[in-house]
Amino acid sequence: MLWFWMKMITIFWHQIYSYGSMSIAYLWASTIIFSDGFNWSILIVIDSVLIYRCWTVFGNNWFIICFPLVLWGYCLLGAIGALYCDLAPSFQFEVWQTTQSATVCWQYFWTWGGIIFYVCNTMIGIYTTSAMVYKIRHAAKNRNSTNRLLHGTRRILTESGILYTVSSASNLGWRVIKLQLYDNEVAFDLQFLGQIVEPVIVFMPIIAFHLITIRVGEQRAGGQDSWVDSMSANIRSELLQVDT
């Protein structure tokens, strides 16, 4: 976050110093580009952590994570394509708009890049959370020694997973709504309101993921170590001993 704001301040003063007030539109576009890039980078990392945890809970079973890995790849491609199409016109726009990549950007990535990203991001959250909750629930049925701990972990995953999925779906819904707003050339005040709402929606998945970390930290501080602790083998062994 500190890097992000330092970068934006640097861009701001560079534009003011170089071009004066004529660079406001460029500065606004740069803010949107860096905001999207920062947010997408964090969500890609969060999805990686969820996939990794799903993999460890299922005993390093690669088959379980094949589907979310494919979705993660589409997330990465969608983010890279959308950011490229945002950044490329900033350099020699007259030359760029005559190239083949400009045609691809106009027809695909500017419209669908962000939507593809958030569709895959939402599906990853649903798949990994549901898989881990199912595994823990299945393990807790016949294990009395860690039954309470497993139920607590399952509750944390369910509550935080729902919040993360809802927030990702909200980002997807906002992308679709924003597409309609700008395509239909609605009133400027409605577009301005959308720019105020967007930062709140954009960072909701990040907040949801931090809530998972906080809840697990509270559980461990209360004397109940969690499966999230990679150094603890007790609960993991309980999970691995249950047939899938």
PEMOQUI-V640280 format. One record per backbone hydrogen bond with DSSP energy under -1.0 kcal/mol. CO is the residue of the C=O (numbers start at 0). NH is the residue of the N-H. Records with the same first field share a line. If there is no record, write none. Layout:
CO: NH ; NH
//
This chain:
0: 4
1: 5
2: 6
3: 7
4: 8
5: 9
6: 10
7: 11
8: 12
9: 13
10: 14
11: 15
12: 16
13: 17
14: 18
18: 21
19: 22
20: 23
22: 26
23: 27
24: 28
25: 29
26: 30
27: 31
28: 32
29: 33
30: 34
31: 35
32: 36
33: 37
34: 38
35: 39
36: 40
37: 41
38: 42
39: 43
40: 44
41: 45
42: 46
43: 47
44: 48
45: 49
46: 50
47: 51
48: 52
49: 53
50: 54
51: 55
52: 56
53: 57
54: 59
55: 58
64: 68
65: 69
66: 70
67: 71
68: 72
69: 73
70: 74
71: 75
72: 76
73: 77
74: 78
75: 79
76: 80
77: 81
78: 82
79: 83
80: 84
81: 85
82: 86
83: 87
86: 89
87: 90
91: 95
92: 96
94: 97
95: 98
98: 102
99: 103
100: 104
101: 105
102: 106
103: 107
104: 109
107: 111
108: 112
111: 115
112: 116
113: 117
114: 118
115: 119
116: 120
117: 121
118: 122
119: 123
120: 124
121: 125
122: 126
123: 127
124: 128
125: 129
126: 130
127: 131
128: 132
129: 133
130: 134
131: 135
132: 136
133: 137
134: 138
135: 139
145: 149
146: 150
147: 151
148: 152
149: 153
150: 154
151: 155
152: 156
153: 157
154: 158
155: 159
156: 160
157: 161
158: 162
159: 163
160: 164
161: 165
162: 166
163: 167
164: 168
165: 169
166: 170
167: 171
168: 172
169: 173
170: 174
171: 175
172: 176
173: 177
174: 178
175: 179
176: 180
177: 181
178: 182
179: 183
180: 185
186: 190
187: 191
188: 192
189: 193
190: 194
191: 195
192: 196
193: 197
196: 200
197: 201
198: 202
200: 203
202: 206
203: 207
204: 208
205: 209
206: 210
207: 211
208: 212
209: 213
210: 214
211: 215
212: 216
213: 217
214: 218
215: 219
216: 220
217: 221
218: 223
219: 222
225: 228
228: 231
232: 236
233: 237
234: 238
235: 239
236: 240
238: 241
//
